[in-house]
Amino acid sequence: MVNQKTRAVTFAHRSEEQFARLLDYYCLRWEYEPQVFVLEWDDEGNIKESFAPDFFLPDYGYYIELTTRRKNLVARKRRKIDRAKELYPEINIKLFHPGDFAKLMMKYEAHSPEPAEAPKKKRTG
């Protein structure tokens, strides 16, 4: 089942589309990047840095941010989320790391867009 809303959205990453389809399947209302949180202003009051979480679940009052495999992006997103929570303590944001997302997709019999790396085998001899 594909919700018309999912088709109308241009997602930044394939994992976001997969997550939206999962939400649609379970009839959970969602909004894609509905709000931008300002994190830093310059001396003139212009926005220097902001953060727009990937999803908002209006029935639960929760924002969700998905991450990619690149560690530098995960750290940057974590910093932005921490700053957003500091400035806007009333918001609830959950960061889904790549492993979290893969487990979620496996649990609901979907496929992760980026398969987890297989454990490295020990070399003998």
N, C-alpha and C positions, 0 to 999 in steps of 0.2 A: 504494500500500500504506500503510495507516494502522495503526500499532502501537496496541494497546489502551492502552499506557502513555501515549501522546500524548493520547488521548481522555480519560484520567482526570485529567490535569493542567489546572489553571486557570492560564493564562499571564498575565503582567502586560501583555504587548504582543504584537501579531500577529506581529512579527518573530521572537519567541521560539518561537512555535508553528511558524512556517515552518522555522526552524532545526532544531527537534526532528523535524519530518517528514523533513528532509533526512538527519539522523542515522539515523532509522528506516529510510529507504530503503536506506542503505548498511550497515545492520545494525550500527551502532556503538552500544554501550551508553552510556547517559547517565543522569544524575540531575539533576533540576531543583532549584536552590537547596538543595542538601543540607546545606550547612554555613554557619554564621555565624561570621565572624571579628571578634572584638572589637578595635576600633581605639583606643578611649579610655575611661578610667574616671574617675569623680569621686573626691573625697577619701575617700569611704566605701567605695569599691570597686564602686559601681554602674556599669553600662554606660552611657556617654554617647553612644558612636558605634560602629556596627558595619557590616559589609559582608557581603552574601551574593551571591557570584557566581552568574550565571544558570544555568550548566551545569557539571557535572563529568563528565569522560570517564574512568571508572575504569580502563579498559584502558591509558590513556596517562598517568594521573596529572596531568591538565591541567584547569584551570578556565577557563571562557570567559565573558566579560562582553560583552553586546551593548549598543550605544549608540543613542540617537535623534539626530535632527538638531539638537536644541537645544544650542548650544555651551556654555552654562552647565552642563548635565548632563554633557557629555563631560569638561569640566575637573574637575568634582566627582568623577566616577568615576575619572578618572586619578589624582587626589589620594588617593582611598581605596585604589586598587590599589597605589600607591607606598607608602602607609603599611602596608598588609597585607604587602607583600613585606619591608618593613623589620622588622616584628614577627615575621613567620613566613617566614624566608628559605627554608624547604624547599618552599614552595608555588610552583607554576607557574601564572600567570594570563595569559591573552591577552585584550587588549581589542580588540574588533572595532568599528572606527569605521563610520559609515553607508556610506561609500564601499567599505570592505572587504566589508561584508555584501552590498551591491548587486552587487559583482563576483563574489562567491561564488555568489549566486543565479543570476546570468547564466551563469556558467561551467557550472553544473549544470542549466541550462535551466529554472530556476524564476523566479518573478517577485518582485522586491523589493517589500515592503509600502509603501515610500515611494520612488517613482521619483526618480532623481537629477535635479537641475535641468538643463535644457538650457543650453548656453552662450549667453550674451547676444550678440545680433548687434550689430555696430557700426552706428550710425546714420550715414547719409551725407546731406550737403546740409543 
